[in-house]
Amino acid sequence: MPNVIPVFPLPEALLLPRGELPLSIFEPRYVAMVDDALAGDRVIGMVQPRPGEETDPPRLSDVGCLGRITSFQETDDGRYLITLTGVCRFRVQEEVDTGTPYRQCRISIADFVDDLEPRHGEEGVDRTRLLSTFRAYLDANGLETDWDAIKRASTETLVNALSMMSPYGVREKQALLEAQDLSTRAEVLIAVTEMALARGDDDSGSSLQ
């Protein structure tokens, strides 16, 4: 796994291990990033800018997730449509000046090696409570889902997919990313969703301070 990786700072975009994140890449510097990744080891780090800090360029959050490009398509207007599949979370050690138009960081995965083990920590997740909270959220917002597919999904897939699709803000997404393990991530997701239901609003803005 490379020590220095290109990073794509994107607020409210959450990638988790073995999750799939579709992206449309059109800005020239990030098209160049995808070109270089495809010519190399095909990895890109997804990391959110720090919330509430107005700097140029934006400061990066301490933790992101390494993704591998598992599919890509070039469009007639010069865009890339790619899918990143999450590999492992990482901690940003320092930003590196490599002369590329996109940002690159030196990273460490030492704190997140358990991410490399599929379904690690599933036994600690209260799946029944998670599904009950998810159902309440859908009902409150008049939404439907494929419950047969959800019942077939592994607990890891369920927790991470719901976290990635959740309509919450940068702080919530970062809390979900930095959760110590799968069980903690499920508890954070339940807590944030219950707070949204208690407020009775459909605002996806940040509620974690």
Phi, psi and omega in degrees: 000129185295149177275333178242127184227153169289144180237146180244099180283117184215112181293143177066014174255114186247126173242135179231160182307128180069004171279161180241127183238110176281139181222143171254117185254117183228335180292133187309319182293330180274335169297317176298321178299315180293319176305311182293322179295319180294329179280348182244238186265005171067026180245146178219141177263125173269127181213139181273144168298152178295131180290143173078008180243118182263089177230160179226111000287160182295143173292146184266148172296159184287334186236135175224192179225131178281132178235148176253136177289112182254348171203150177205153179215135175265136180259165182296335181265016172089009178270162168249135167252110185237160170238126173261131174254124185296138180251303186195145174287160179217161173250129179287123177268317178193154172274141185244132177272104183251359180083003178276157179290345178252163185276147177227148183226148168275132187232165172224138176255009188303326182280353190228029184296336178296338178300335184283349179261110181303138174066019179295129175085008181301326187296341181270357184274133174275085186297322181298314180294321179300313181292324178296317179293319179297318179297318179298321179295316179298314181298319182293334183251009178064036183252158177234162178210171179270094185292332177296318179294322180295320180295329181279340185290144174295160181296320178299312179301318182296309182299313184289322179294316179295323177296315182293325182273351185299145187271028188268175187272188186300315182297317179296315181298321180291323177297320178295319180295317187275358179307138188302319183209180184297321180296317179295320178299318179298319180294320177297316181297317178298314183297315181295320180292319178296323177296319179296319179293321180294324177289334179072023178243167179248021179283125181269012180292172185294141174231354176269132181252000000 
